[in-house]
């Protein structure tokens, strides 16, 4: 199921907060606010622990996506399954590039709390 693996990897990267997904923008604003506010240690620890989360998730999810070693079985195309996966993947990408205004204000408020304003 190669399409399912690709969409699952996209979802995992979105949950972790990798660019270009929307969670990355909030993480970036938090780190920027930490460095601008003089909280360098907090910013460095946030980046360091975020890297650890990324490495751990990729380690575990990578085995599921790549599958066991050996011969790959050919999957029969199923339009109803593939269409729904592609629709959800498209929604994930759209949300990654466009954040609704109320959600963006919420993220900005969280960054201001970290910054101490």
N, CA, C and O atoms as CSV, one atom per row, in Angstrom:
chain,resi,resn,atom,element,x,y,z
A,1,UNK,N,N,0.832,-1.170,0.000
A,1,UNK,CA,C,0.000,0.000,0.000
A,1,UNK,C,C,0.887,1.247,0.000
A,1,UNK,O,O,0.988,1.940,1.013
A,2,UNK,N,N,1.521,1.529,-1.124
A,2,UNK,CA,C,2.455,2.654,-1.160
A,2,UNK,C,C,1.792,4.011,-0.930
A,2,UNK,O,O,2.395,4.881,-0.301
A,3,UNK,N,N,0.577,4.215,-1.420
A,3,UNK,CA,C,-0.093,5.502,-1.216
A,3,UNK,C,C,-0.418,5.712,0.261
A,3,UNK,O,O,-0.269,6.819,0.780
A,4,UNK,N,N,-0.853,4.671,0.926
A,4,UNK,CA,C,-1.139,4.769,2.353
A,4,UNK,C,C,0.126,5.106,3.135
A,4,UNK,O,O,0.077,5.889,4.083
A,5,UNK,N,N,1.253,4.525,2.749
A,5,UNK,CA,C,2.517,4.829,3.421
A,5,UNK,C,C,2.922,6.279,3.259
A,5,UNK,O,O,3.395,6.900,4.211
A,6,UNK,N,N,2.744,6.828,2.069
A,6,UNK,CA,C,3.103,8.228,1.826
A,6,UNK,C,C,2.212,9.158,2.635
A,6,UNK,O,O,2.700,10.108,3.247
A,7,UNK,N,N,0.916,8.896,2.642
A,7,UNK,CA,C,-0.005,9.744,3.397
A,7,UNK,C,C,0.251,9.607,4.896
A,7,UNK,O,O,0.161,10.594,5.627
A,8,UNK,N,N,0.566,8.416,5.358
A,8,UNK,CA,C,0.884,8.215,6.771
A,8,UNK,C,C,2.147,8.977,7.155
A,8,UNK,O,O,2.208,9.570,8.232
A,9,UNK,N,N,3.149,8.967,6.290
A,9,UNK,CA,C,4.371,9.733,6.552
A,9,UNK,C,C,4.075,11.227,6.593
A,9,UNK,O,O,4.598,11.941,7.448
A,10,UNK,N,N,3.245,11.700,5.679
A,10,UNK,CA,C,2.859,13.117,5.700
A,10,UNK,C,C,2.157,13.475,7.002
A,10,UNK,O,O,2.437,14.515,7.597
A,11,UNK,N,N,1.253,12.621,7.440
A,11,UNK,CA,C,0.533,12.883,8.685
A,11,UNK,C,C,1.486,12.888,9.877
A,11,UNK,O,O,1.348,13.717,10.776
A,12,UNK,N,N,2.444,11.973,9.892
A,12,UNK,CA,C,3.412,11.931,10.984
A,12,UNK,C,C,4.262,13.198,10.998
A,12,UNK,O,O,4.520,13.756,12.064
A,13,UNK,N,N,4.696,13.654,9.834
A,13,UNK,CA,C,5.483,14.882,9.769
A,13,UNK,C,C,4.662,16.096,10.180
A,13,UNK,O,O,5.202,17.033,10.770
A,14,UNK,N,N,3.361,16.096,9.877
A,14,UNK,CA,C,2.499,17.195,10.292
A,14,UNK,C,C,2.307,17.200,11.804
A,14,UNK,O,O,2.302,18.263,12.425
A,15,UNK,N,N,2.150,16.019,12.401
A,15,UNK,CA,C,1.973,15.931,13.850
A,15,UNK,C,C,3.233,16.368,14.586
A,15,UNK,O,O,3.154,17.015,15.630
A,16,UNK,N,N,4.392,16.018,14.044
A,16,UNK,CA,C,5.653,16.389,14.677
A,16,UNK,C,C,5.922,17.882,14.543
A,16,UNK,O,O,6.582,18.477,15.395
A,17,UNK,N,N,5.415,18.483,13.480
A,17,UNK,CA,C,5.608,19.917,13.297
A,17,UNK,C,C,6.724,20.252,12.334
A,17,UNK,O,O,7.460,21.214,12.551
A,18,UNK,N,N,6.860,19.491,11.295
A,18,UNK,CA,C,7.876,19.771,10.284
A,18,UNK,C,C,7.306,20.736,9.248
A,18,UNK,O,O,6.101,20.743,8.996
A,19,UNK,N,N,8.183,21.558,8.642
A,19,UNK,CA,C,7.673,22.445,7.590
A,19,UNK,C,C,7.217,21.625,6.408
A,19,UNK,O,O,7.801,20.566,6.176
A,20,UNK,N,N,6.253,22.014,5.669
A,20,UNK,CA,C,5.493,23.263,5.633
A,20,UNK,C,C,4.189,23.185,6.403
A,20,UNK,O,O,3.299,23.996,6.145
A,21,UNK,N,N,4.028,22.270,7.320
A,21,UNK,CA,C,2.751,22.084,8.004
A,21,UNK,C,C,2.550,23.150,9.073
A,21,UNK,O,O,3.513,23.746,9.556
A,22,UNK,N,N,1.302,23.385,9.437
A,22,UNK,CA,C,0.952,24.526,10.280
A,22,UNK,C,C,1.516,24.436,11.698
A,22,UNK,O,O,1.784,25.474,12.304
A,23,UNK,N,N,1.702,23.267,12.232
A,23,UNK,CA,C,2.265,23.153,13.577
A,23,UNK,C,C,3.683,23.706,13.629
A,23,UNK,O,O,4.114,24.205,14.669
A,24,UNK,N,N,4.413,23.624,12.519
A,24,UNK,CA,C,5.758,24.184,12.467
A,24,UNK,C,C,5.734,25.686,12.709
A,24,UNK,O,O,6.628,26.222,13.364
A,25,UNK,N,N,4.725,26.366,12.190
A,25,UNK,CA,C,4.643,27.814,12.366
A,25,UNK,C,C,4.498,28.177,13.838
A,25,UNK,O,O,5.122,29.132,14.301
A,26,UNK,N,N,3.694,27.440,14.571
A,26,UNK,CA,C,3.544,27.736,15.995
A,26,UNK,C,C,4.826,27.421,16.755
A,26,UNK,O,O,5.217,28.174,17.647
A,27,UNK,N,N,5.480,26.322,16.412
A,27,UNK,CA,C,6.750,26.004,17.064
A,27,UNK,C,C,7.798,27.074,16.751
A,27,UNK,O,O,8.566,27.473,17.627
A,28,UNK,N,N,7.825,27.528,15.517
A,28,UNK,CA,C,8.782,28.558,15.133
A,28,UNK,C,C,8.520,29.858,15.892
A,28,UNK,O,O,9.459,30.511,16.347
A,29,UNK,N,N,7.245,30.236,16.030
A,29,UNK,CA,C,6.920,31.447,16.774
A,29,UNK,C,C,7.314,31.317,18.246
A,29,UNK,O,O,7.775,32.285,18.851
A,30,UNK,N,N,7.138,30.138,18.818
A,30,UNK,CA,C,7.526,29.940,20.215
A,30,UNK,C,C,9.040,30.048,20.379
A,30,UNK,O,O,9.517,30.696,21.311
A,31,UNK,N,N,9.795,29.420,19.484
A,31,UNK,CA,C,11.260,29.484,19.571
A,31,UNK,C,C,11.743,30.909,19.345
A,31,UNK,O,O,12.638,31.382,20.045
A,32,UNK,N,N,11.156,31.591,18.371
A,32,UNK,CA,C,11.560,32.975,18.104
A,32,UNK,C,C,11.264,33.872,19.297
A,32,UNK,O,O,12.078,34.726,19.649
A,33,UNK,N,N,10.107,33.686,19.920
A,33,UNK,CA,C,9.766,34.478,21.098
A,33,UNK,C,C,10.716,34.179,22.250
A,33,UNK,O,O,11.069,35.079,23.013
A,34,UNK,N,N,11.132,32.928,22.381
A,34,UNK,CA,C,12.078,32.578,23.454
A,34,UNK,C,C,13.424,33.264,23.234
A,34,UNK,O,O,14.006,33.811,24.171
A,35,UNK,N,N,13.916,33.234,22.000
A,35,UNK,CA,C,15.203,33.877,21.727
A,35,UNK,C,C,15.103,35.395,21.804
A,35,UNK,O,O,16.021,36.045,22.304
A,36,UNK,N,N,14.002,35.975,21.317
A,36,UNK,CA,C,13.834,37.433,21.390
A,36,UNK,C,C,13.671,37.913,22.821
A,36,UNK,O,O,14.078,39.026,23.152
A,37,UNK,N,N,13.083,37.088,23.670
A,37,UNK,CA,C,12.872,37.458,25.060
A,37,UNK,C,C,14.069,37.187,25.958
A,37,UNK,O,O,14.000,37.414,27.166
A,38,UNK,N,N,15.164,36.705,25.382
A,38,UNK,CA,C,16.352,36.446,26.176
A,38,UNK,C,C,16.366,35.092,26.866
A,38,UNK,O,O,17.225,34.845,27.712
A,39,UNK,N,N,15.448,34.223,26.529
A,39,UNK,CA,C,15.392,32.891,27.122
A,39,UNK,C,C,16.096,31.901,26.193
A,39,UNK,O,O,15.467,31.018,25.610
A,40,UNK,N,N,17.391,32.064,26.071
A,40,UNK,CA,C,18.162,31.267,25.111
A,40,UNK,C,C,18.166,29.794,25.495
A,40,UNK,O,O,17.998,28.933,24.632
A,41,UNK,N,N,18.353,29.494,26.764
A,41,UNK,CA,C,18.395,28.100,27.199
A,41,UNK,C,C,17.063,27.402,26.905
A,41,UNK,O,O,17.045,26.253,26.463
A,42,UNK,N,N,15.967,28.090,27.150
A,42,UNK,CA,C,14.651,27.515,26.863
A,42,UNK,C,C,14.486,27.237,25.371
A,42,UNK,O,O,13.972,26.187,24.983
A,43,UNK,N,N,14.923,28.178,24.539
A,43,UNK,CA,C,14.841,27.989,23.099
A,43,UNK,C,C,15.701,26.840,22.613
A,43,UNK,O,O,15.270,26.050,21.773
A,44,UNK,N,N,16.915,26.741,23.134
A,44,UNK,CA,C,17.822,25.661,22.737
A,44,UNK,C,C,17.269,24.312,23.175
A,44,UNK,O,O,17.317,23.347,22.412
A,45,UNK,N,N,16.741,24.234,24.404
A,45,UNK,CA,C,16.159,22.975,24.880
A,45,UNK,C,C,14.934,22.590,24.068
A,45,UNK,O,O,14.721,21.409,23.795
A,46,UNK,N,N,14.125,23.572,23.678
A,46,UNK,CA,C,12.948,23.293,22.848
A,46,UNK,C,C,13.364,22.681,21.519
A,46,UNK,O,O,12.773,21.697,21.074
A,47,UNK,N,N,14.379,23.259,20.883
A,47,UNK,CA,C,14.869,22.734,19.606
A,47,UNK,C,C,15.496,21.355,19.799
A,47,UNK,O,O,15.273,20.462,18.983
A,48,UNK,N,N,16.270,21.168,20.856
A,48,UNK,CA,C,16.935,19.899,21.115
A,48,UNK,C,C,15.914,18.779,21.366
A,48,UNK,O,O,16.025,17.693,20.797
A,49,UNK,N,N,14.935,19.049,22.209
A,49,UNK,CA,C,13.922,18.027,22.490
A,49,UNK,C,C,13.028,17.784,21.278
A,49,UNK,O,O,12.590,16.657,21.049
A,50,UNK,N,N,12.754,18.826,20.503
A,50,UNK,CA,C,11.994,18.645,19.269
A,50,UNK,C,C,12.719,17.759,18.281
A,50,UNK,O,O,12.093,16.958,17.587
A,51,UNK,N,N,14.034,17.893,18.208
A,51,UNK,CA,C,14.838,17.029,17.349
A,51,UNK,C,C,14.779,15.584,17.838
A,51,UNK,O,O,14.717,14.653,17.034
A,52,UNK,N,N,14.797,15.403,19.149
A,52,UNK,CA,C,14.680,14.052,19.701
A,52,UNK,C,C,13.332,13.423,19.403
A,52,UNK,O,O,13.255,12.233,19.096
A,53,UNK,N,N,12.265,14.213,19.490
A,53,UNK,CA,C,10.931,13.709,19.161
A,53,UNK,C,C,10.871,13.311,17.691
A,53,UNK,O,O,10.323,12.263,17.350
A,54,UNK,N,N,11.437,14.152,16.816
A,54,UNK,CA,C,11.448,13.842,15.389
A,54,UNK,C,C,12.210,12.548,15.113
A,54,UNK,O,O,11.731,11.692,14.369
A,55,UNK,N,N,13.389,12.404,15.704
A,55,UNK,CA,C,14.201,11.209,15.468
A,55,UNK,C,C,13.499,9.950,15.981
A,55,UNK,O,O,13.498,8.921,15.307
A,56,UNK,N,N,12.907,10.031,17.162
A,56,UNK,CA,C,12.214,8.868,17.709
A,56,UNK,C,C,10.998,8.469,16.897
A,56,UNK,O,O,10.775,7.285,16.641
A,57,UNK,N,N,10.216,9.452,16.493
A,57,UNK,CA,C,9.028,9.143,15.695
A,57,UNK,C,C,9.414,8.576,14.339
A,57,UNK,O,O,8.799,7.621,13.865
A,58,UNK,N,N,10.428,9.157,13.713
A,58,UNK,CA,C,10.851,8.662,12.406
A,58,UNK,C,C,11.432,7.254,12.509
A,58,UNK,O,O,11.274,6.452,11.588
A,59,UNK,N,N,12.097,6.949,13.610
A,59,UNK,CA,C,12.637,5.613,13.813
A,59,UNK,C,C,11.515,4.572,13.860
A,59,UNK,O,O,11.609,3.518,13.231
A,60,UNK,N,N,10.464,4.877,14.606
A,60,UNK,CA,C,9.373,3.918,14.753
A,60,UNK,C,C,8.463,3.879,13.526
A,60,UNK,O,O,8.045,2.801,13.103
A,61,UNK,N,N,8.159,5.017,12.963
A,61,UNK,CA,C,7.255,5.069,11.821
A,61,UNK,C,C,7.950,4.593,10.549
A,61,UNK,O,O,7.301,4.048,9.656
A,62,UNK,N,N,9.251,4.792,10.460
A,62,UNK,CA,C,9.989,4.366,9.270
A,62,UNK,C,C,9.857,2.886,8.995
A,62,UNK,O,O,9.719,2.482,7.841
A,63,UNK,N,N,9.896,2.074,10.029
A,63,UNK,CA,C,9.728,0.631,9.850
A,63,UNK,C,C,8.338,0.267,9.360
A,63,UNK,O,O,8.174,-0.671,8.580
A,64,UNK,N,N,7.341,1.006,9.818
A,64,UNK,CA,C,5.980,0.724,9.357
A,64,UNK,C,C,5.789,1.142,7.902
A,64,UNK,O,O,5.083,0.474,7.147
A,65,UNK,N,N,6.415,2.240,7.515
A,65,UNK,CA,C,6.226,2.743,6.156
A,65,UNK,C,C,7.008,1.916,5.146
A,65,UNK,O,O,6.489,1.562,4.087
A,66,UNK,N,N,8.248,1.614,5.475
A,66,UNK,CA,C,9.077,0.883,4.533
A,66,UNK,C,C,8.715,-0.597,4.476
A,66,UNK,O,O,8.971,-1.260,3.470
A,67,UNK,N,N,8.128,-1.111,5.535
A,67,UNK,CA,C,7.683,-2.499,5.538
A,67,UNK,C,C,8.830,-3.466,5.763
A,67,UNK,O,O,9.986,-3.055,5.873
A,68,UNK,N,N,8.510,-4.747,5.830
A,68,UNK,CA,C,9.550,-5.753,6.047
A,68,UNK,C,C,10.412,-5.911,4.794
A,68,UNK,O,O,9.989,-5.616,3.676
A,69,UNK,N,N,11.604,-6.375,5.019
A,69,UNK,CA,C,12.496,-6.632,3.883
A,69,UNK,C,C,11.976,-7.815,3.093
A,69,UNK,O,O,11.386,-8.745,3.644
A,70,UNK,N,N,12.201,-7.764,1.822
A,70,UNK,CA,C,11.755,-8.875,0.991
A,70,UNK,C,C,10.988,-8.378,-0.210
A,70,UNK,O,O,11.103,-7.224,-0.625
A,71,UNK,N,N,10.218,-9.265,-0.744
A,71,UNK,CA,C,9.484,-8.986,-1.968
A,71,UNK,C,C,8.215,-8.205,-1.668
A,71,UNK,O,O,7.487,-8.524,-0.728
A,72,UNK,N,N,7.953,-7.175,-2.476
A,72,UNK,CA,C,6.730,-6.404,-2.325
A,72,UNK,C,C,5.608,-7.047,-3.110
A,72,UNK,O,O,5.785,-7.451,-4.260
A,73,UNK,N,N,4.471,-7.137,-2.487
A,73,UNK,CA,C,3.296,-7.648,-3.189
A,73,UNK,C,C,2.606,-6.485,-3.887
A,73,UNK,O,O,2.507,-5.391,-3.331
A,74,UNK,N,N,2.137,-6.719,-5.087
A,74,UNK,CA,C,1.438,-5.687,-5.834
A,74,UNK,C,C,0.028,-5.523,-5.272
A,74,UNK,O,O,-0.724,-6.490,-5.143
A,75,UNK,N,N,-0.311,-4.286,-4.943
A,75,UNK,CA,C,-1.637,-4.008,-4.401
A,75,UNK,C,C,-2.580,-3.651,-5.533
A,75,UNK,O,O,-2.221,-2.917,-6.454
A,76,UNK,N,N,-3.781,-4.178,-5.452
A,76,UNK,CA,C,-4.797,-3.858,-6.458
A,76,UNK,C,C,-5.301,-2.442,-6.215
A,76,UNK,O,O,-5.549,-2.070,-5.068
A,77,UNK,N,N,-5.459,-1.646,-7.266
A,77,UNK,CA,C,-5.948,-0.276,-7.067
A,77,UNK,C,C,-7.401,-0.271,-6.587
A,77,UNK,O,O,-8.246,-0.999,-7.109
A,78,UNK,N,N,-7.666,0.545,-5.605
A,78,UNK,CA,C,-9.018,0.700,-5.066
A,78,UNK,C,C,-9.347,2.187,-5.087
A,78,UNK,O,O,-8.893,2.927,-4.214
A,79,UNK,N,N,-10.119,2.634,-6.055
A,79,UNK,CA,C,-10.373,4.070,-6.194
A,79,UNK,C,C,-11.023,4.700,-4.976
A,79,UNK,O,O,-10.704,5.839,-4.637
A,80,UNK,N,N,-11.925,3.995,-4.307
A,80,UNK,CA,C,-12.597,4.568,-3.142
A,80,UNK,C,C,-11.618,4.795,-2.001
A,80,UNK,O,O,-11.739,5.778,-1.270
A,81,UNK,N,N,-10.651,3.900,-1.839
A,81,UNK,CA,C,-9.656,4.044,-0.778
A,81,UNK,C,C,-8.623,5.099,-1.156
A,81,UNK,O,O,-8.297,5.965,-0.344
A,82,UNK,N,N,-8.116,5.035,-2.358
A,82,UNK,CA,C,-7.090,5.972,-2.788
A,82,UNK,C,C,-7.640,7.393,-2.883
A,82,UNK,O,O,-6.937,8.348,-2.552
A,83,UNK,N,N,-8.879,7.545,-3.327
A,83,UNK,CA,C,-9.479,8.878,-3.427
A,83,UNK,C,C,-9.649,9.540,-2.075
A,83,UNK,O,O,-9.394,10.735,-1.929
A,84,UNK,N,N,-10.080,8.772,-1.088
A,84,UNK,CA,C,-10.258,9.347,0.247
A,84,UNK,C,C,-8.914,9.707,0.875
A,84,UNK,O,O,-8.802,10.727,1.555
A,85,UNK,N,N,-7.905,8.886,0.654
A,85,UNK,CA,C,-6.577,9.208,1.170
A,85,UNK,C,C,-6.015,10.468,0.521
A,85,UNK,O,O,-5.427,11.314,1.196
A,86,UNK,N,N,-6.197,10.588,-0.783
A,86,UNK,CA,C,-5.704,11.783,-1.481
A,86,UNK,C,C,-6.458,13.036,-1.046
A,86,UNK,O,O,-5.863,14.110,-0.954
A,87,UNK,N,N,-7.749,12.917,-0.780
A,87,UNK,CA,C,-8.523,14.073,-0.310
A,87,UNK,C,C,-8.038,14.525,1.070
A,87,UNK,O,O,-7.891,15.722,1.315
A,88,UNK,N,N,-7.789,13.575,1.965
A,88,UNK,CA,C,-7.283,13.930,3.292
A,88,UNK,C,C,-5.871,14.506,3.222
A,88,UNK,O,O,-5.542,15.433,3.962
A,89,UNK,N,N,-5.038,13.963,2.339
A,89,UNK,CA,C,-3.684,14.498,2.177
A,89,UNK,C,C,-3.734,15.916,1.624
A,89,UNK,O,O,-2.951,16.769,2.043
A,90,UNK,N,N,-4.646,16.178,0.687
A,90,UNK,CA,C,-4.793,17.531,0.149
A,90,UNK,C,C,-5.244,18.501,1.237
A,90,UNK,O,O,-4.747,19.625,1.307
A,91,UNK,N,N,-6.180,18.076,2.085
A,91,UNK,CA,C,-6.623,18.931,3.194
A,91,UNK,C,C,-5.471,19.210,4.161
A,91,UNK,O,O,-5.361,20.320,4.681
A,92,UNK,N,N,-4.629,18.234,4.404
A,92,UNK,CA,C,-3.474,18.410,5.277
A,92,UNK,C,C,-2.506,19.439,4.716
A,92,UNK,O,O,-1.985,20.273,5.456
A,93,UNK,N,N,-2.264,19.383,3.417
A,93,UNK,CA,C,-1.349,20.339,2.787
A,93,UNK,C,C,-1.950,21.743,2.776
A,93,UNK,O,O,-1.239,22.716,3.025
A,94,UNK,N,N,-3.251,21.865,2.493
A,94,UNK,CA,C,-3.895,23.180,2.475
A,94,UNK,C,C,-3.840,23.814,3.858
A,94,UNK,O,O,-3.533,25.000,3.978
A,95,UNK,N,N,-4.129,23.051,4.893
A,95,UNK,CA,C,-4.068,23.585,6.252
A,95,UNK,C,C,-2.628,23.943,6.616
A,95,UNK,O,O,-2.399,24.843,7.424
A,96,UNK,N,N,-1.662,23.249,6.027
A,96,UNK,CA,C,-0.263,23.558,6.290
A,96,UNK,C,C,0.167,24.910,5.760
A,96,UNK,O,O,1.078,25.527,6.312
A,97,UNK,N,N,-0.469,25.382,4.705
A,97,UNK,CA,C,-0.081,26.664,4.119
A,97,UNK,C,C,-1.019,27.806,4.496
A,97,UNK,O,O,-0.671,28.971,4.305
A,98,UNK,N,N,-2.197,27.498,5.024
A,98,UNK,CA,C,-3.164,28.537,5.361
A,98,UNK,C,C,-3.742,28.251,6.734
A,98,UNK,O,O,-4.367,27.215,6.958
A,99,UNK,N,N,-3.523,29.185,7.652
A,99,UNK,CA,C,-4.070,29.046,8.991
A,99,UNK,C,C,-5.217,30.042,9.135
A,99,UNK,O,O,-5.041,31.220,8.823
A,100,UNK,N,N,-6.375,29.607,9.595
A,100,UNK,CA,C,-7.469,30.554,9.828
A,100,UNK,C,C,-7.059,31.612,10.847
A,100,UNK,O,O,-6.273,31.333,11.754
A,101,UNK,N,N,-7.587,32.819,10.700
A,101,UNK,CA,C,-7.200,33.957,11.536
A,101,UNK,C,C,-7.371,33.685,13.034
A,101,UNK,O,O,-6.467,34.028,13.796
A,102,UNK,N,N,-8.480,33.087,13.506
A,102,UNK,CA,C,-8.591,32.844,14.952
A,102,UNK,C,C,-7.511,31.899,15.485
A,102,UNK,O,O,-7.004,32.092,16.591
A,103,UNK,N,N,-7.164,30.891,14.706
A,103,UNK,CA,C,-6.118,29.970,15.134
A,103,UNK,C,C,-4.763,30.664,15.163
A,103,UNK,O,O,-3.958,30.422,16.062
A,104,UNK,N,N,-4.508,31.526,14.182
A,104,UNK,CA,C,-3.241,32.258,14.164
A,104,UNK,C,C,-3.132,33.192,15.364
A,104,UNK,O,O,-2.056,33.328,15.947
A,105,UNK,N,N,-4.240,33.839,15.739
A,105,UNK,CA,C,-4.212,34.705,16.920
A,105,UNK,C,C,-3.953,33.899,18.193
A,105,UNK,O,O,-3.273,34.373,19.103
A,106,UNK,N,N,-4.486,32.699,18.255
A,106,UNK,CA,C,-4.235,31.820,19.399
A,106,UNK,C,C,-2.756,31.450,19.481
A,106,UNK,O,O,-2.172,31.449,20.565
A,107,UNK,N,N,-2.156,31.139,18.348
A,107,UNK,CA,C,-0.725,30.803,18.313
A,107,UNK,C,C,0.113,32.011,18.703
A,107,UNK,O,O,1.069,31.894,19.470
A,108,UNK,N,N,-0.251,33.164,18.175
A,108,UNK,CA,C,0.481,34.395,18.513
A,108,UNK,C,C,0.367,34.693,20.011
A,108,UNK,O,O,1.336,35.134,20.630
A,109,UNK,N,N,-0.798,34.458,20.588
A,109,UNK,CA,C,-0.974,34.663,22.028
A,109,UNK,C,C,-0.101,33.713,22.845
A,109,UNK,O,O,0.450,34.104,23.874
A,110,UNK,N,N,0.025,32.460,22.386
A,110,UNK,CA,C,0.897,31.508,23.081
A,110,UNK,C,C,2.352,31.960,23.026
A,110,UNK,O,O,3.087,31.819,24.004
A,111,UNK,N,N,2.768,32.502,21.886
A,111,UNK,CA,C,4.140,32.990,21.762
A,111,UNK,C,C,4.373,34.187,22.679
A,111,UNK,O,O,5.461,34.341,23.234
A,112,UNK,N,N,3.360,35.031,22.841
A,112,UNK,CA,C,3.503,36.173,23.752
A,112,UNK,C,C,3.575,35.725,25.198
A,112,UNK,O,O,4.274,36.345,25.999
A,113,UNK,N,N,2.865,34.656,25.553
A,113,UNK,CA,C,2.939,34.120,26.908
A,113,UNK,C,C,4.339,33.602,27.184
A,113,UNK,O,O,4.888,33.836,28.261
A,114,UNK,N,N,4.925,32.897,26.216
A,114,UNK,CA,C,6.293,32.400,26.380
A,114,UNK,C,C,7.263,33.553,26.497
A,114,UNK,O,O,8.232,33.482,27.253
A,115,UNK,N,N,7.008,34.617,25.750
A,115,UNK,CA,C,7.885,35.781,25.759
A,115,UNK,C,C,7.701,36.609,27.020
A,115,UNK,O,O,8.558,37.437,27.329
A,116,UNK,N,N,6.624,36.418,27.751
A,116,UNK,CA,C,6.391,37.140,29.000
A,116,UNK,C,C,5.742,38.489,28.800
A,116,UNK,O,O,5.901,39.370,29.646
A,117,UNK,N,N,5.024,38.683,27.722
A,117,UNK,CA,C,4.381,39.980,27.455
A,117,UNK,C,C,2.941,39.962,27.865
A,117,UNK,O,O,2.244,40.965,27.714
